[in-house]
Amino acid sequence: MTINILICSENFYFRIGISQIIEHIFYEKYKIRFTYDRKNISNVEYIFMDGTSKEMLTCLNTLRKKRSDTFLFIVCNCSLSKLSYYIPPCYLNTLIVSKSHTSVDILKKIKGLFYLERNSVWGRDRSLCRECVFVKRISPQQRKIAEYIVNGLDCKMIAKKMNISYKTVQTHKCRFMKKCHVKTKYELFHLLNCISEEERGGNF
């Protein structure tokens, strides 16, 4: 039996570490085929994502192509409760693994999920995307304001550039933060940078 595994990370050491864990679990039991090309996401049984590159706060088109019976492992430094609260429903069959755990604990979590019986249904209900708040979160005007903020403009400069009032800009900014459960300027800039990276690269 061949198990296909996608490792989503540009970090060489992350790839090596995950590969060694998988080989340890399936030593002499299964044939393992690793891939690092996200285009193969619909052809794999397991996905390992490096959560350090970017917290998973946005709707990721790539994950929509994931089979519903594919397990996703997110390995990250983030707070597990916080990350679980943010991630969109695209992340079906997901286990979040914290790097703060010991290697033995990480191995046990991954090994335990590997031996669970997986759902045999392929694909996912696209109506989930239509109802998803992550897709509907940002209005065109809010998105434009977000782009200006990422580019370093303050609210007064944005108001002048868009020919709208300063109060309107502030209102959209506050609504955007409320929709995305963002409370501080740091969290806002982090989220906007995540969105910007996603739209520029189309990657995780």
Helices and strands as residue ranges (DSSP letters): E 2-8, H 12-25, E 31-35, G 38-43, E 46-50, H 61-64, E 71-76, H 80-86, E 94-98, H 103-114, H 127-131, H 133-136, H 140-150, H 155-162, H 166-179, H 185-201
